[in-house]
Amino acid sequence: MILLCQHTNWQDRARAEVLEMFGDRKPDIDGLNRLKTINMILHEVHRFYPLGVGMWRMLHEETKVGNFTLPSRSHLLLHLMLLHYNAEIWGDDANEFNPERFAEGVSNATKKQASFFPFGGGAHICIGQTFAMLEAKLALVMILDASPSSFHRHTTCSTCHSRHATAVWRSIDIQ
């Protein structure tokens, strides 16, 4: 939500897609699966903020990586933040929020390199990734359905004093 508040052009595109897809109807699974802009945004958010910081793997045979030879049974940690921000893989704008990089799918976004692992990979991939993405899409659709000019305000004593925190939530006055 914070990235969409910072990049209102993407918030507007996502809201327009939601209105075009659903109008006044309630979201359904078929429509959620056809939301291209929402999907691109979620992929870019997962690239920026992976669900885990790394993936542990054990080598089952001797492996050569660059100038290094790693013996069998070596343990490796693939650091996702370093991988997901690598300019050689993602381009010169790797540090910028750009969901458009996923317009032609994940494999084209990474120059055909297996380097996007928001839910892990291989035998250890998250079995709930499809449900998690569907749930995230539904939540985002419901939030974007709110009026774009409304603001979220907290006025709780001693714990939270923010005003106009995000421009995507409905107005709530706590009394």
Secondary structure, DSSP 8 states (H G I E B T S, - for coil): -HHHHH-HHHHHHHHHHHHHHHTTS---HHHHHT-HHHHHHHHHHHHHS-SSSEEEEE-SS-EEETTEEE-TT-EEEEEHHHHHT-HHHH-TTTTS--GGGGTT-HHHHTTT-S---TT--GGG--TTHHHHHHHHHHHHHHHHTS-TT-------TTT---SS--SSS------
